[in-house]
Every structure is written in structure tokens, then in C-alpha cells.
Amino acid sequence: MRGLLVLLLILLAPPVRAEQVTTHDFFRITQTTSRSAQTPGAWRYTIGPRTAEARAYWRLLLDAWRRNLTIGLSVKLGGWEVIPTESGLRFLPYCRQVHPGCFTRPPVSGELQGWKLELVLLDLHNNLDAALSDARKHAKPYPATITISKFLRLTVYPDGRIEAARSGWKP
């Protein structure tokens, strides 16, 4: 029950960086707390596609974004940008007013539609923004972790730093 209440609060909370854009529910946030002896009560968030349609668009995005990071190009995620460096990844603010041009978009073909890809990207932004906002509140005394399914793991520290790392793939 507590998890459901927290999830509801996350989804209804106003974003910290940018205005929330109305989209469909392509993604979901799952929130858990750690039960390990090393980090009891540390908050963890997982953002993943909700439907089969969302998973199809997500596979397209993952392939393109992983390829970009592997060859040294950045990936724009709305209000944030992931930049590859020699020592790993950096996660930096990017777009203050989020719109479809604030994303790294792969070419769309086949049954997938460009206008729907925009909705998927904006929904990803909304969920990431909500998870980051909540993680900043709960990153005490242990860091909070946000995982974007098979792509990126963000560690939000109590002092506000955010570290990025690959999640579920290697270059």
C-alpha cells in the first residue's frame, strides 16, 4: 500500500527541471526500498515500458542510443543529456523547455510512427523527471538509484550529485 501511495505521489508531483507535458502512459515507474544490510532503506526506481507498443518503440530507441554512446555521441533525453567520456558517462541538464526537438531521435520505419515516437519520448521525460525529483528527496542517508530499463543507471547522492552508468549493456 505504501509503495502504491509513493508511486501516486511521484506521478502527481510537479517536475523540478521542466514543465510536464501531457502524454500517454507508455512508461511506468516501479519504486522499491533496499533490504540489504549495507544500505537499508535506500530508494530504488526503475523506469520501463508499460505495453507491447511501448516496448517496440523502446527497442528502436535503445539500439540508436547505445550506438550513439558507443561511438562517442551524446544522447539527449529531454531535460537531460548523457555524454560519453573516457571515464564513463556524464548526466547534465539540457533543455529547460522540453519539446520533441530536445531528444535524440532515431529514424522511424515500418509499423512505428514518428508522431507516436514523440509521445513516447515525452512520456519518458515525464517519468525520469518525476523519479529524479523523488530520488532527491529520499537520497538520505544512502544514495537513491534510478534505472532506465536496459540503458542507464543514475545514482543520486545526498549532496545532489548524479552519476550515470550503463545498465544492461556494454559497448
Phi, psi and omega per residue, in radians:
M1 nan -0.717 -3.131
R2 -1.103 -0.716 3.129
G3 -1.089 -0.698 3.116
L4 -1.130 -0.725 3.118
L5 -1.121 -0.756 3.130
V6 -1.112 -0.754 3.121
L7 -1.065 -0.739 3.101
L8 -1.072 -0.757 3.110
L9 -1.125 -0.671 3.115
I10 -1.089 -0.822 -3.083
L11 -1.196 -0.495 -3.124
L12 -1.619 -0.220 -3.096
A13 -1.218 2.457 3.099
P14 -1.234 2.519 3.141
P15 -1.201 2.703 -3.106
V16 -1.483 -0.749 -2.996
R17 -1.575 -0.717 -2.995
A18 -2.493 2.858 3.132
E19 -1.193 2.408 3.128
Q20 -1.322 2.388 -3.090
V21 -1.838 2.428 3.139
T22 -1.228 2.221 3.131
T23 -2.496 -3.022 3.027
H24 -1.586 3.022 3.132
D25 -1.614 1.269 3.122
F26 -1.416 -0.519 -3.092
F27 -2.062 2.796 3.049
R28 -2.308 2.673 3.050
I29 -1.919 2.232 3.031
T30 -1.914 2.231 -3.115
Q31 -1.998 2.326 3.059
T32 -2.404 2.889 3.018
T33 -2.124 2.567 -3.082
S34 -1.233 2.483 3.043
R35 -1.979 0.148 -3.104
S36 -1.297 2.731 -3.136
A37 -1.213 -0.514 -3.107
Q38 -1.306 -0.635 -3.085
T39 -2.371 1.103 -3.099
P40 -1.141 2.255 3.091
G41 1.469 0.043 3.108
A42 -1.139 2.395 -3.070
W43 -1.520 2.435 3.103
R44 -2.288 2.416 3.125
Y45 -2.213 2.432 3.067
T46 -2.211 2.235 3.105
I47 -1.918 2.166 -3.126
G48 -2.576 2.801 3.133
P49 -1.137 2.507 -3.045
R50 -1.611 -0.645 -3.011
T51 -2.133 2.977 3.093
A52 -1.094 -0.690 3.109
E53 -1.098 -0.783 3.114
A54 -1.092 -0.667 3.122
R55 -1.116 -0.624 3.111
A56 -1.117 -0.799 3.085
Y57 -1.159 -0.650 -3.124
W58 -1.122 -0.711 3.101
R59 -1.064 -0.729 3.104
L60 -1.055 -0.821 -3.138
L61 -1.130 -0.802 -3.121
L62 -1.013 -0.821 -3.132
D63 -1.010 -0.825 -3.107
A64 -1.193 -0.778 -3.077
W65 -1.199 -0.707 3.088
R66 -1.087 -0.747 3.120
R67 -1.069 -0.782 3.117
N68 -1.006 -0.871 -3.111
L69 -1.124 -0.641 -3.136
T70 -1.126 -0.658 -3.125
I71 -1.589 0.059 3.038
G72 1.706 0.176 3.099
L73 -1.628 2.668 3.119
S74 -1.409 2.866 3.068
V75 -2.177 2.178 -3.118
K76 -1.694 2.199 -3.087
L77 -2.050 0.822 -3.134
G78 1.420 -1.885 -3.134
G79 -1.353 -0.014 -3.058
W80 -2.400 2.743 3.097
E81 -2.317 2.374 3.078
V82 -1.818 2.135 -3.063
I83 -2.082 2.178 3.095
P84 -1.319 2.439 3.077
T85 -2.270 3.024 3.120
E86 -1.108 -0.516 -3.080
S87 -1.700 0.010 -3.123
G88 2.562 -2.318 -3.116
L89 -2.193 2.575 3.009
R90 -2.010 2.527 -3.117
F91 -2.123 1.909 -3.012
L92 -2.210 2.673 3.043
P93 -1.049 2.570 -3.106
Y94 -2.288 -1.316 -3.029
C95 -1.825 2.152 3.100
R96 -1.351 -0.735 3.103
Q97 -1.826 1.704 -3.030
V98 -1.260 2.286 3.086
H99 -2.599 2.976 -3.066
P100 -0.983 -0.451 3.113
G101 -1.276 -0.120 -3.121
C102 -1.557 0.235 -3.083
F103 -2.171 2.599 2.958
T104 -1.401 1.997 -3.048
R105 -1.964 2.217 3.039
P106 -1.417 2.820 3.051
P107 -1.152 2.459 -3.113
V108 -1.806 2.351 3.105
S109 -2.509 3.019 3.100
G110 1.233 -2.374 -3.082
E111 -1.395 -0.239 -3.112
L112 -1.347 2.569 -3.066
Q113 -2.067 2.392 -3.103
G114 -1.033 -0.756 -3.116
W115 -1.136 -0.582 3.137
K116 -1.316 -0.563 3.072
L117 -1.041 -0.661 3.092
E118 -1.050 -0.734 3.108
L119 -1.126 -0.695 3.113
V120 -1.090 -0.800 3.141
L121 -1.102 -0.758 3.138
L122 -1.156 -0.629 3.096
D123 -1.184 -0.671 3.059
L124 -1.048 -0.785 3.113
H125 -1.014 -0.816 -3.128
N126 -1.028 -0.786 -3.119
N127 -1.198 -0.720 3.107
L128 -1.117 -0.748 3.138
D129 -1.096 -0.743 3.116
A130 -1.143 -0.735 3.132
A131 -1.147 -0.730 3.107
L132 -1.102 -0.744 3.128
S133 -1.049 -0.820 -3.134
D134 -1.219 -0.671 -3.138
A135 -1.092 -0.663 3.114
R136 -1.085 -0.606 3.134
K137 -1.265 -0.576 -3.008
H138 -1.853 0.213 -3.120
A139 -1.480 0.750 3.137
K140 -2.451 2.309 -0.068
P141 -1.451 -0.171 -3.118
Y142 -1.850 2.648 3.105
P143 -1.078 2.604 3.024
A144 -1.651 2.623 -3.110
T145 -2.134 2.324 3.067
I146 -2.072 2.177 3.096
T147 -1.988 2.177 3.007
I148 -1.679 2.045 -2.963
S149 -0.672 2.062 3.032
K150 1.011 0.420 -3.098
F151 -2.385 -0.996 -2.933
L152 -2.538 2.451 3.028
R153 -2.101 2.181 3.122
L154 -1.918 2.317 3.058
T155 -1.925 2.076 -3.117
V156 -1.787 2.006 -3.090
Y157 -1.558 2.755 3.133
P158 -0.985 -0.524 -3.135
D159 -1.443 0.046 3.081
G160 1.724 -0.204 3.111
R161 -1.133 2.583 3.061
I162 -2.225 2.123 3.079
E163 -1.862 2.449 -3.139
A164 -1.996 2.544 3.076
A165 -2.590 2.739 3.068
R166 -1.151 2.633 3.099
S167 -2.375 2.000 3.063
G168 1.464 0.200 3.091
W169 -2.789 2.758 3.088
K170 -2.231 2.612 3.137
P171 -1.215 nan nan
